Amino acid sequence: LAVGWGSGMDAAWAPSPGGCELVQSIMDCTGRWLSSIPGNPRGDTEELFLDDNTIQVLGNASLLLYPQLWHLSLTRNRLELIEPGAFLSSQGLEVLSLTDNLLFTNYSLTAAALSALPALRTLDLAGNQLREDMVSVLVSNLSSLESLSVARNIIMRLDSSIFTNLTQLLELNLEKNYIFEIDNAFEGLQRLQRLNIAYNYLPCLVGFGMTQLRVLNVSNNAIEWFLALESDDLFELEVLDLSHNRLLFFPVLPRQSKLHSLLLQDNRMSFYQRLPNGTSLANVTVQFLIIDGNSTNITTVRLWDELCHSNLSSLRLLDMSQNQVWGLPDDFLAQMPSLTHLKLNQNCLEAFHLLDEDPLAMLTELDLSQNQLVELGVKVGVGDILPNLQLFNLSTNRLQALPPGIFTHTRKITTLDLSRNRVHLCPQPGEAESIPCVDIRGVETLTHLSLAGCGLQGMDGRPFQGTSLMHLDLSDNCQVLSGDLGWLQDLVLTLQVLSLRNTSLSSTAADLSALSSLVRLDLSGNSLAELPSSLGALRLRSLDLRDNCLPMLPLGLAQVPLGRSLRELYLSRNPYNCCTLGWWDALQQVEGLRVPDGREVTCRHGSRVLSPGALPEPVLQSCRWQTADMALLYLVLALPTCLTLLVAFVVVFLMLKEKLLKMVKNRCGVSSSY
């Protein structure tokens, strides 16, 4: 329980029945295995939290000791019944949470108890297995309600009888039910501002006319059509979430609204003014047959005209990612002068054109990643284009170059993602016009650049001249470090984060010692057999050495500048030798150093893979023999052999002594003359 006190107020904790915690006028009895309401020793409790207990019945006398109660939470109990007189002594109750209980069993008696709460403003009935008829009974007399949640129940159909008397309701949550039909259910809710119907089974929303609504969330349904009423009334709608549905076309929005966020992610939308095969359906109309009781209306809509008749001048966020968009209609973006975030990633775009006629002067983020772009068209030189753009994501396309001068007017761009395109950086002045390349020289505001998986091969010249790059991702470029590394000279003073993951880096291939400002370096997925000596002088705070060929790290790593500055070190998936783990023990003693993947670090001893922190005794003994002084080892091995040979020689000599003497005497003896 998080409790905040105003200035000058002291926290006074006191014990209470059932092991609850009491601070000032708040009693917290969460998770105490209580089967009934505890006593109120001080008598001034205003907020009572009884979540995660086993209470089944809230009786008529349960709250007699809580006359000042205004907030009661009984979430996740086994509550089946609230007796009709349970709240008679707590008439000031304003917030009541009954989430995740079993109120469907005696809902009519519980409804009688709720009707005795004239000041109730917030009621949460989520997760109680309630049907729509039960909900209608439970809330029928709660005219003071401002917020109601009936999420995670088994409601299937809504009609005009369910919320009839909730004239003060501002917020309604119906998510995660089984709703497939809505029939004038919200007409009486004239003050409703926030409506959540996400995670249901609605097939369409036709005739939307809730002019007072500010936020509508109908994501994660099965909606194929969204059609607002043809009316010139001003809709207060600010946020519309239609993401994760089955929309086939761009929604028909109110003509006049305050819409600033339109979320259309993960649908089946496309525009049909121009199809990929060159044909057009621009003049085709669609007729909707709308049956309302005994009346039948036919609405004709030119969905393929592509001219949005809605006023989208206040729209700031448009998310159309994960759709089937081949291209945008003419003047589509021209209707959104306030747009700051545009997401078109994961579509089927093959070309995208930016013209000075498109008033995207406020755009700060443009995401065109994961399309099929082969062309980015920009008319440069006529007027400002994207002058406030800060983040430009073009990753995972088929681009080979960007138009020359595209960054001339993007005076605020900080992040550019070109990863997984077949692009090359312009190496020398003047070459941008002669070969396909991307020229970022002189873009002083650019601080984050990703060129991962671009097939870069040994960059020449000074492609980063005039930039202030702090983050550079060159991962998945197998030959980017081949040749001269002079191109790094313009990054010496600013570069802080560098990723060289999976670049075929060997221990002696690159000297990075000049990058004195570097604080984070990723060398994972390479072929390092030893730690490059050039890293010793760097003062990195994070180093990633995963997926290399390292048998060990230098024993003196903790004593060099690199070891003293490191705070994060990734080491897993290397073939460390279990018999040379002195470096591992030394790292454990370095104060402030974390090895986040320490549990995944293993070493090898023969064919066995072991944890360096728990080596078996036989392995330790074997390692002691392997790491002993080899000269001493050879001496110990040779000494028994030499002694054996010597003893054998002596024995043989003693056994054959007399025979050998006679043989020598017979062969060498000469008679003396007298």
C-alpha positions in Angstrom: 0.0 0.0 0.0 1.5 3.3 -1.0 0.4 6.2 1.2 1.2 9.8 0.8 1.1 12.4 3.6 0.9 16.2 3.2 3.6 18.4 4.5 3.9 18.6 8.3 2.0 15.3 8.9 3.8 12.5 10.7 3.2 8.8 9.9 1.8 7.0 12.9 1.8 3.2 12.6 -0.3 1.2 15.0 -1.2 -2.5 15.3 -4.8 -3.5 14.5 -6.9 -6.7 14.7 -5.9 -9.4 12.3 -2.4 -8.2 11.9 -3.5 -5.2 9.7 -1.4 -2.1 9.4 -2.9 1.2 10.4 -1.5 4.5 9.4 -3.5 7.6 10.2 -6.9 6.9 8.8 -5.9 4.1 6.4 -6.1 0.4 7.4 -4.3 -2.2 5.2 -5.4 -5.8 5.7 -4.2 -7.2 2.4 -3.4 -10.9 2.3 -4.1 -11.6 5.9 -6.4 -14.7 5.3 -9.3 -12.9 6.9 -12.7 -14.4 6.6 -14.6 -11.4 8.1 -14.2 -7.7 8.5 -11.7 -6.8 11.3 -12.5 -4.4 14.1 -11.8 -0.7 14.0 -9.9 0.2 17.2 -9.5 3.9 16.5 -12.9 4.5 14.9 -11.7 7.0 12.4 -10.7 4.7 9.5 -11.5 6.3 6.2 -9.9 3.8 3.8 -10.0 0.0 4.3 -8.1 -2.4 2.0 -9.1 -6.1 2.4 -7.7 -7.4 -0.9 -6.5 -11.1 -1.2 -8.5 -12.5 1.7 -11.2 -15.2 2.0 -14.3 -13.1 2.9 -17.5 -14.7 1.5 -20.2 -12.5 3.0 -20.4 -8.9 3.8 -23.1 -8.9 6.5 -25.4 -6.2 7.8 -23.2 -5.6 10.8 -19.8 -5.9 9.1 -19.2 -2.2 8.7 -20.9 -0.8 11.8 -17.6 0.3 13.2 -16.6 2.3 10.1 -18.9 5.3 10.0 -16.3 7.5 8.3 -15.4 5.0 5.5 -15.2 6.5 2.0 -12.9 3.9 0.3 -13.4 0.2 0.5 -11.5 -2.5 -1.5 -12.4 -6.2 -1.4 -10.5 -7.3 -4.5 -9.7 -11.0 -4.9 -11.8 -12.5 -2.1 -14.5 -15.1 -2.3 -17.4 -12.6 -1.9 -20.7 -14.1 -2.9 -23.2 -11.9 -1.0 -23.5 -8.4 0.3 -26.5 -8.2 2.6 -28.9 -5.3 1.9 -28.1 -3.4 5.1 -24.3 -3.8 4.9 -23.6 -0.2 3.9 -26.3 1.6 6.0 -23.6 2.8 8.5 -21.2 3.9 5.8 -23.4 6.2 3.8 -20.3 8.3 2.8 -18.7 5.5 0.8 -17.4 6.9 -2.5 -15.1 4.3 -3.9 -15.9 0.6 -3.9 -13.7 -2.2 -5.5 -15.3 -5.7 -5.7 -13.0 -7.0 -8.4 -12.5 -10.8 -8.9 -15.2 -12.2 -6.6 -18.3 -14.3 -7.1 -21.1 -11.7 -7.1 -23.1 -13.5 -9.8 -24.4 -15.9 -7.2 -26.6 -13.4 -5.2 -26.5 -10.4 -7.4 -30.1 -9.2 -6.7 -29.4 -8.9 -2.9 -26.0 -7.3 -3.6 -27.8 -4.8 -5.8 -30.1 -3.8 -2.9 -27.0 -3.2 -0.7 -25.4 -1.0 -3.4 -28.6 1.1 -3.8 -28.1 2.4 -0.2 -24.9 4.3 -1.3 -26.0 7.8 -2.3 -22.5 9.1 -2.6 -20.9 6.3 -4.5 -18.7 7.6 -7.4 -16.5 4.7 -8.4 -17.5 1.1 -8.6 -15.4 -1.8 -9.9 -17.2 -5.1 -10.6 -14.6 -6.6 -12.9 -14.1 -10.4 -12.9 -17.4 -11.4 -11.3 -18.9 -13.7 -14.1 -21.7 -11.2 -14.6 -24.1 -11.3 -17.5 -25.6 -8.1 -19.0 -29.0 -8.7 -17.1 -27.1 -9.0 -13.8 -25.1 -5.8 -14.5 -28.4 -4.0 -15.3 -29.8 -4.9 -11.9 -26.6 -4.1 -10.0 -26.3 -0.5 -11.3 -30.0 0.3 -11.8 -30.1 2.7 -8.7 -26.6 4.1 -8.8 -27.3 7.5 -10.3 -24.3 9.1 -8.6 -21.8 6.9 -10.3 -19.0 8.6 -12.3 -16.8 5.6 -13.0 -17.9 2.0 -13.6 -15.9 -1.0 -14.6 -17.5 -4.3 -15.6 -14.5 -5.7 -17.4 -13.7 -9.4 -17.6 -17.3 -10.6 -17.2 -19.5 -12.5 -19.6 -21.5 -9.7 -21.1 -22.5 -10.4 -24.7 -25.0 -7.8 -25.8 -25.7 -4.2 -24.8 -29.0 -2.5 -25.2 -30.6 0.7 -24.0 -31.9 -0.8 -20.7 -28.5 -1.6 -19.1 -27.1 1.8 -18.2 -30.4 3.8 -18.1 -30.0 5.7 -14.8 -26.3 6.4 -14.9 -26.7 10.0 -15.9 -23.5 11.2 -14.2 -21.2 8.5 -15.6 -17.9 9.8 -17.0 -16.0 6.6 -17.5 -17.1 3.1 -18.5 -14.9 0.1 -18.9 -16.3 -3.0 -20.7 -13.0 -4.6 -21.9 -12.5 -8.3 -22.1 -16.1 -9.4 -22.3 -17.9 -11.2 -25.2 -19.8 -8.3 -26.6 -20.8 -8.7 -30.2 -23.7 -6.3 -30.5 -24.5 -2.8 -29.1 -27.9 -1.4 -29.6 -28.3 2.2 -28.4 -26.7 1.3 -25.1 -25.0 4.6 -24.5 -27.7 7.1 -25.6 -28.6 8.1 -22.0 -25.0 8.6 -21.0 -24.8 12.3 -21.9 -21.7 13.0 -19.7 -19.7 9.9 -20.7 -16.1 10.9 -21.7 -14.1 7.7 -21.6 -15.3 4.4 -23.1 -13.3 1.2 -23.2 -14.7 -1.7 -25.2 -11.4 -3.3 -26.1 -11.0 -7.1 -26.3 -14.5 -8.0 -27.4 -16.1 -9.4 -30.6 -17.6 -6.3 -32.2 -17.8 -6.8 -36.1 -18.4 -3.1 -36.9 -19.2 0.4 -35.5 -21.7 2.1 -37.8 -23.5 5.4 -37.0 -21.1 6.5 -34.3 -22.7 9.7 -32.8 -21.4 10.1 -29.3 -20.4 13.8 -29.6 -19.5 14.2 -25.9 -17.0 11.3 -25.8 -13.3 12.2 -25.5 -11.6 8.8 -25.5 -12.9 5.7 -27.3 -10.9 2.4 -27.2 -12.3 -0.4 -29.4 -9.0 -2.1 -30.0 -8.7 -5.9 -30.2 -12.2 -6.6 -31.7 -13.2 -7.9 -35.1 -14.2 -4.5 -36.6 -14.2 -4.2 -40.4 -16.0 -0.9 -40.7 -16.0 2.3 -38.6 -18.5 4.9 -39.8 -19.4 8.1 -37.9 -22.7 9.9 -38.4 -22.9 12.3 -41.2 -23.2 15.4 -39.1 -21.7 18.8 -38.8 -21.9 18.7 -35.0 -18.6 19.1 -33.2 -17.4 15.9 -31.7 -15.3 16.2 -28.5 -13.4 13.0 -29.5 -9.6 13.3 -28.9 -8.3 9.7 -28.9 -9.7 6.9 -31.1 -8.0 3.5 -30.8 -9.0 1.0 -33.5 -5.8 -1.0 -33.4 -5.7 -4.8 -33.7 -9.0 -5.1 -35.6 -9.9 -6.1 -39.2 -10.5 -2.7 -40.8 -10.5 -2.9 -44.5 -10.6 0.9 -45.1 -9.6 4.1 -43.5 -12.3 4.9 -40.9 -15.0 7.4 -41.8 -14.4 9.9 -39.0 -16.6 12.8 -37.8 -16.5 15.9 -40.0 -15.7 18.1 -37.0 -13.7 16.8 -34.0 -10.8 17.5 -31.7 -9.1 14.2 -32.6 -5.3 14.3 -31.8 -4.5 10.5 -31.6 -5.7 8.0 -34.2 -4.4 4.4 -33.6 -5.0 2.1 -36.6 -2.2 -0.4 -36.0 -2.5 -4.1 -37.1 -5.5 -4.0 -39.4 -6.1 -4.9 -43.0 -6.3 -1.4 -44.4 -5.3 -0.2 -47.8 -6.1 2.7 -50.1 -7.6 2.0 -53.5 -7.1 5.1 -55.5 -4.1 3.4 -57.2 -3.6 -0.3 -56.9 -0.2 -1.9 -57.2 -1.1 -3.3 -60.7 -1.9 0.2 -62.0 -5.7 -0.1 -61.9 -8.0 2.3 -60.0 -11.2 2.0 -58.1 -11.5 5.7 -57.5 -15.1 6.1 -58.8 -16.6 3.1 -57.1 -19.1 3.7 -54.2 -20.2 1.4 -51.4 -23.7 1.3 -50.0 -24.4 0.4 -46.4 -27.9 -0.9 -45.4 -28.5 0.1 -41.8 -31.5 -1.5 -40.1 -32.6 0.1 -36.9 -35.7 -1.5 -35.5 -38.4 -1.0 -38.1 -36.5 1.7 -40.0 -34.0 1.1 -42.8 -31.5 3.6 -44.1 -29.1 3.3 -47.0 -25.8 5.2 -46.7 -23.6 5.7 -49.7 -19.9 6.2 -49.2 -17.1 6.8 -51.7 -14.5 4.9 -49.8 -12.2 4.7 -52.8 -12.2 8.4 -53.4 -9.5 8.7 -50.8 -10.4 12.3 -50.0 -10.9 12.4 -46.3 -13.7 14.8 -45.6 -13.0 14.9 -41.9 -11.2 17.9 -40.3 -7.9 16.4 -39.1 -6.2 19.7 -38.5 -5.7 18.8 -34.8 -4.3 15.3 -35.4 -0.9 14.8 -33.8 -0.4 11.0 -33.8 -1.3 8.7 -36.7 -0.4 5.1 -36.3 -1.1 3.0 -39.4 1.6 0.4 -38.9 1.0 -3.3 -39.7 -1.5 -2.8 -42.5 -1.5 -3.4 -46.2 -0.9 0.1 -47.4 0.7 0.4 -50.9 0.6 4.1 -51.1 -1.1 7.2 -49.6 -3.8 9.1 -51.5 -3.1 12.5 -53.0 -3.2 15.3 -50.4 -3.7 12.8 -47.6 -1.0 14.2 -45.3 -1.8 17.7 -46.4 -4.9 17.6 -44.1 -2.8 17.0 -41.0 -0.7 20.2 -40.4 -0.3 19.4 -36.7 1.0 15.9 -37.1 4.0 15.1 -34.9 4.2 11.3 -35.1 3.5 9.3 -38.2 4.0 5.5 -38.1 3.7 3.6 -41.4 6.0 0.7 -40.6 5.2 -2.9 -41.6 3.2 -2.0 -44.7 3.7 -2.6 -48.4 5.1 0.8 -49.4 7.5 0.8 -52.4 7.8 4.5 -52.6 7.3 7.5 -50.4 7.3 11.1 -51.6 7.8 14.1 -49.4 6.8 17.4 -51.0 6.9 20.9 -49.7 3.2 21.1 -50.3 2.7 18.5 -47.5 2.5 20.8 -44.4 4.5 18.4 -42.1 6.4 21.2 -40.5 5.5 19.8 -37.0 6.5 16.2 -37.7 9.1 15.0 -35.2 8.9 11.2 -35.8 8.6 9.3 -39.1 8.7 5.5 -39.1 8.8 3.9 -42.5 10.6 0.7 -41.4 9.8 -2.8 -42.6 8.3 -1.8 -45.9 9.5 -2.5 -49.5 10.9 1.0 -50.2 13.2 1.3 -53.1 12.7 5.0 -53.5 12.4 7.9 -51.1 11.3 10.9 -53.1 12.0 14.4 -51.8 11.7 17.7 -53.7 14.6 19.7 -52.2 15.2 23.4 -52.7 11.6 24.7 -53.0 10.7 25.0 -49.4 11.3 23.5 -45.9 10.7 19.8 -45.7 10.5 18.1 -42.3 12.2 21.0 -40.5 11.4 19.6 -37.0 12.0 15.9 -37.7 14.0 14.3 -34.9 13.6 10.5 -35.5 13.7 9.0 -39.0 13.3 5.2 -39.2 14.0 3.6 -42.6 15.2 0.2 -41.4 14.5 -3.1 -43.2 13.7 -1.7 -46.7 15.4 -2.0 -50.1 16.9 1.4 -50.2 20.4 1.9 -51.8 20.6 5.7 -51.3 18.8 8.7 -50.0 18.2 11.8 -52.1 21.1 14.3 -52.0 20.5 17.1 -49.7 17.6 15.4 -47.8 19.0 16.5 -44.5 19.5 20.1 -45.6 16.3 21.3 -44.0 16.1 18.7 -41.1 17.7 21.0 -38.6 16.7 19.0 -35.6 17.3 15.4 -36.6 18.9 13.3 -33.9 18.2 9.7 -34.8 18.5 7.9 -38.2 18.0 4.2 -38.6 19.1 2.8 -42.0 19.7 -0.7 -40.8 19.1 -3.6 -43.1 19.2 -1.6 -46.3 21.9 -2.0 -48.9 23.2 1.6 -48.4 26.7 3.0 -48.4 28.0 6.2 -46.8 29.4 8.8 -49.1 33.1 8.7 -48.6 34.4 11.9 -50.3 32.9 15.3 -51.1 31.3 15.4 -54.5 30.8 11.7 -54.8 27.2 11.8 -53.6 26.1 12.7 -57.1 28.1 10.0 -58.9 27.4 6.9 -56.9 24.4 5.7 -54.8 25.1 6.6 -51.2 23.9 8.4 -48.1 25.5 11.6 -47.2 25.3 12.6 -43.5 28.4 14.8 -43.5 27.8 18.1 -41.8 24.6 17.0 -40.0 25.6 18.4 -36.7 22.4 17.4 -34.8 22.7 13.7 -35.6 23.6 11.8 -32.5 22.2 8.2 -33.1 22.9 6.3 -36.3 22.2 2.6 -37.0 23.8 0.9 -40.1 23.3 -2.6 -38.9 23.2 -5.3 -41.6 23.9 -2.9 -44.5 26.7 -5.0 -46.0 29.3 -2.2 -45.4 32.8 -3.1 -46.6 35.7 -1.1 -45.4 34.5 2.5 -45.4 36.9 5.0 -47.0 37.4 8.7 -46.5 35.6 10.6 -43.7 31.9 9.7 -43.9 31.2 11.1 -40.4 32.9 14.4 -40.9 30.9 17.3 -39.2 28.7 15.0 -37.2 28.4 14.7 -33.4 27.5 11.0 -33.3 27.2 9.5 -29.8 25.6 6.1 -30.7 26.8 4.1 -33.7 25.5 0.6 -34.6 27.7 -1.2 -37.2 26.6 -4.7 -36.2 26.1 -7.5 -38.7 28.5 -6.0 -41.3 31.1 -8.7 -41.7 33.7 -6.6 -43.5 33.1 -3.2 -42.1 36.5 -3.3 -40.2 38.5 -4.3 -43.2 41.0 -1.8 -44.6 41.9 1.5 -43.1 40.1 2.6 -40.0 40.8 6.3 -40.5 37.1 7.0 -40.7 36.9 6.7 -36.9 38.9 9.9 -36.4 35.8 12.1 -36.6 34.2 10.2 -33.8 37.0 10.3 -31.2 35.6 13.2 -29.1 31.8 12.3 -29.2 31.2 8.6 -29.7 29.9 7.0 -26.5 28.2 3.8 -27.6 29.5 1.5 -30.4 28.1 -1.8 -31.5 30.4 -4.1 -33.5 28.4 -7.2 -32.9 28.9 -9.9 -35.6 31.5 -8.0 -37.6 34.1 -10.9 -37.9 36.3 -9.0 -35.5 39.5 -10.9 -34.4 41.8 -10.0 -31.5 44.2 -7.9 -33.6 41.9 -6.6 -36.3 41.1 -3.2 -34.9 42.7 -0.6 -32.6 39.9 1.2 -30.7 42.2 2.9 -28.2 41.6 6.3 -29.8 37.9 6.3 -28.9 38.5 7.9 -25.5 34.9 9.0 -25.0 33.5 5.4 -25.4 31.4 4.2 -22.4 29.6 1.2 -24.0 31.0 -1.3 -26.4 29.4 -4.4 -27.9 31.8 -7.0 -29.3 29.5 -10.0 -29.1 29.2 -12.6 -31.9 32.8 -12.3 -33.1 35.9 -14.5 -33.2 37.9 -13.0 -30.4 40.4 -15.6 -29.0 41.7 -13.0 -26.5 40.7 -9.6 -25.3 42.2 -6.9 -27.6 44.9 -5.1 -25.8 43.8 -1.8 -27.2 40.7 -1.9 -24.9 42.9 -1.7 -21.7 43.2 2.0 -21.8 39.5 2.7 -22.4 37.2 3.7 -19.5 34.2 1.7 -20.5 31.2 1.3 -18.2 29.6 -1.6 -20.2 31.3 -4.3 -22.3 29.7 -7.2 -24.1 31.9 -10.1 -25.0 29.2 -12.8 -25.5 29.5 -15.4 -28.3 33.2 -15.2 -28.9 36.1 -17.8 -28.6 37.6 -16.6 -25.4 39.3 -19.3 -23.3 40.1 -16.8 -20.5 40.4 -13.1 -19.7 43.6 -11.3 -18.6 44.4 -11.9 -14.9 45.3 -8.3 -14.4 42.1 -6.9 -16.0 40.9 -5.4 -12.7 44.1 -3.3 -12.4 44.0 -1.5 -15.8 41.7 1.5 -16.5 39.2 -0.7 -18.3 38.7 -3.0 -15.2 38.4 0.0 -12.8 35.8 1.7 -14.8 33.6 -1.3 -15.8 30.2 -1.5 -14.2 28.6 -4.0 -16.5 30.2 -7.0 -18.3 28.6 -9.7 -20.4 30.6 -12.9 -20.7 28.3 -15.9 -21.5 28.7 -18.3 -24.4 32.5 -18.4 -24.5 34.6 -21.7 -24.3 36.4 -20.8 -21.1 38.9 -23.2 -19.7 37.9 -24.5 -16.3 41.5 -24.7 -15.2 42.3 -21.1 -15.9 39.6 -19.3 -13.9 41.8 -17.0 -11.8 40.4 -14.1 -13.8 36.8 -15.1 -12.9 37.6 -15.1 -9.2 39.3 -11.7 -9.5 36.3 -10.2 -11.2 34.1 -11.3 -8.3 36.1 -9.1 -6.0 35.8 -5.9 -8.2 33.5 -3.6 -6.3 30.6 -2.2 -8.3 31.0 -4.6 -11.3 27.9 -6.5 -12.4 27.9 -9.6 -14.7 24.1 -9.7 -15.7 24.5 -13.1 -17.5 26.7 -14.6 -14.7 24.4 -17.6 -14.3 24.9 -18.4 -18.0 28.7 -18.3 -17.9 30.2 -21.8 -18.3 33.6 -23.4 -18.7 34.9 -26.5 -20.3 36.9 -29.4 -18.9 37.3 -32.1 -21.5 33.9 -32.8 -22.9 32.1 -31.5 -19.8 30.4 -28.1 -19.5 30.5 -26.7 -16.0 29.6 -23.7 -13.9 32.8 -21.8 -12.8 31.3 -21.2 -9.4 30.7 -24.9 -8.6 33.5 -27.0 -10.0 33.6 -30.7 -8.6 36.6 -31.7 -6.5 37.9 -34.2 -9.2 37.9 -31.4 -11.7 39.8 -29.1 -9.3 42.4 -31.8 -8.6 42.8 -32.5 -12.4 43.3 -28.7 -12.9 45.9 -28.6 -10.2 48.0 -31.2 -12.0 47.5 -29.4 -15.3 48.6 -26.0 -13.9 51.6 -27.3 -11.9 55.3 -26.4 -12.9 56.0 -28.5 -15.9 59.7 -28.9 -15.1 58.9 -30.2 -11.6 56.3 -32.5 -13.2 58.8 -33.9 -15.6 61.3 -34.4 -12.8 58.8 -36.2 -10.6 57.9 -38.4 -13.6 61.5 -39.2 -14.6 62.9 -39.8 -11.1 61.2 -43.2 -10.5 62.3 -44.4 -13.9 65.9 -43.5 -13.3 66.0 -45.1 -9.8 64.5 -48.3 -11.2 67.1 -48.5 -13.9 69.9 -47.9 -11.4 68.7 -50.6 -9.0 68.3 -53.0 -11.9 71.9 -52.3 -13.0 73.3 -52.9 -9.5 71.4 -56.1 -9.1 72.6 -57.5 -12.4 76.1 -56.4 -11.7 76.3 -58.1 -8.3 74.8 -61.3 -9.7 77.3 -61.6 -12.5 80.3 -60.1 -10.7 82.5 -63.3 -10.5 81.7 -64.5 -14.0 82.5 -61.1 -15.4 85.9 -61.0 -13.6 86.9 -64.4 -14.8 85.9 -63.5 -18.4 87.9 -60.3 -18.3 90.9 -62.2 -16.8 90.8 -65.0 -19.4 90.6 -62.5 -22.3 93.0 -59.9 -21.0 95.3 -61.8 -18.8 99.1 -62.2 -20.0 101.7 -64.6 -18.3 104.7 -63.0 -16.7 108.3 -64.1 -17.4 110.4 -65.0 -14.4 
